[in-house]
Amino acid sequence: MKRKILFQEPYKSRRINKYVKQSLESNYYSSGEFEEKCKNYLSKNFGFSDTLITHSATGALEIAALLLKKENLNKKVYLPSYTFSSTANAFLRSGFEIKFLDINEKNMMIDFQDAIKKAAGNILVPVHYGGHSVNLDNFSSFKKEGLLIEDAAQGLGTKWRNKQVGLFGNLSAVSFHHTKNIQGGFAGLLAINDKKYLERAKYIYERGTDRSKVISGIKSKYEWVEIGSSFQVPDLLSAILFAQLEEYEIITKKRKNICDFYSSYFSKGAIKEYCYLPEISPNSDFNFHAFYIIFNSSKLANKFIEHTKDKGVNCYIGYIPLHNSKQGKKLNLNKSLKNTEKYSKQIVRLPLHTNITKKDLIYIEDVFNEFFINT
């Protein structure tokens, strides 16, 4: 019997109703109690000390770009083309010139050691992909002359050499979008690791005002002091986010079990003739955000997606590279990036969420077997 396995579904914490009700009863629906609870939890459990909970990771990146704009518009921004549009949009909106970097075929991320040479003295935005970490060795030497802004949208719980990603850059963004492990609508996080940006970050975050000084008792009235916007998140969403954060270990365990199943399946000798698993450094701790395989050809990848979707198992490609997208071409950013162009068409991401059952996995295995036997 055909089953329907969605690519992504949210984890339904039993705490959500309780916390949302508490938030509604507070009669204060903007920022509030649960925002502070989230920040405290993220500080205690992941090491994020100076943070802003934002309406999205997109917003977090936009704040980062606005913070850098004043003194660094002469610097170029280097980032992979294989990423979501938000990474590029944030810096383009602030007037920066961006330069796209190629990825490697092993894990769909930039070669960090090569990137820090190309971006020396400029701004580098590594994107941690799929729940794995970019190789961040020598990050501190780059930061002596350049600025490091981590796109750790998919990286909550991912570590490099036992340290949470997002804590290496001057600034970083984490996502709680509904496709992520921990979800709060479209919410995100800006981590401010360089304290010289902290005060201005608060101004930009609160519509360009110094309201934070009034709240802390430094001033009696706040005023417009910066170009900013409204980046805050309603406390109702923070309540949902906090409910999920409190069950982080449960969510991670469920996702790990699914990843272990996929890893075992695609490690079989016969299957490895058609595709391969990403090669990840042992220094990168996986948060089980995404599971993907890379086929030997785009034709095979497309056939696999068509077959699995026809059977109700929703698999997808990754990103359409930004440099050869419609907007990338319009902005004349369509340089040749050999690996990005090739492997972005060969990658396939598999369904991964906490609602996938053991029976679902048996069905998924049968669907996969049918494809590889008949290919």
HELIX and SHEET records of a PDB file:
HELIX    1   1 ARG A   15  GLU A   25  1                                  11    
HELIX    2   2 GLU A   33  PHE A   46  1                                  14    
HELIX    3   3 ALA A   57  ASN A   72  1                                  16    
HELIX    4   4 SER A   85  ARG A   93  1                                   9    
HELIX    5   5 PHE A  112  LYS A  118  1                                   7    
HELIX    6   6 PHE A  139  PHE A  142  1                                   4    
HELIX    7   7 LYS A  195  TYR A  197  5                                   3    
HELIX    8   8 LEU A  198  TYR A  205  1                                   8    
HELIX    9   9 ARG A  211  ILE A  215  1                                   5    
HELIX   10  10 ASP A  235  LEU A  245  1                                  11    
HELIX   11  11 TYR A  248  TYR A  265  1                                  18    
HELIX   12  12 ILE A  271  GLU A  273  5                                   3    
HELIX   13  13 SER A  298  ASP A  310  1                                  13    
HELIX   14  14 LYS A  326  LYS A  330  1                                   5    
HELIX   15  15 LYS A  338  TYR A  343  1                                   6    
HELIX   16  16 LYS A  358  ASN A  374  1                                  17    
SHEET    1   A 7 THR A  51  THR A  54  0                                        
SHEET    2   A 7 PHE A 186  ILE A 192 -1                                        
SHEET    3   A 7 LEU A 171  HIS A 177 -1                                        
SHEET    4   A 7 LEU A 147  ASP A 151  1                                        
SHEET    5   A 7 ILE A 123  LEU A 124  1                                        
SHEET    6   A 7 VAL A  77  PRO A  80  1                                        
SHEET    7   A 7 ILE A  98  LEU A 101  1                                        
SHEET    1   B 3 LYS A 163  GLN A 164  0                                        
SHEET    2   B 3 LYS A 159  TRP A 160 -1                                        
SHEET    3   B 3 SER A 284  ASP A 285 -1                                        
SHEET    1   C 3 CYS A 275  TYR A 276  0                                        
SHEET    2   C 3 TYR A 292  PHE A 295 -1                                        
SHEET    3   C 3 ILE A 347  ARG A 349 -1                                        
END                                                                             
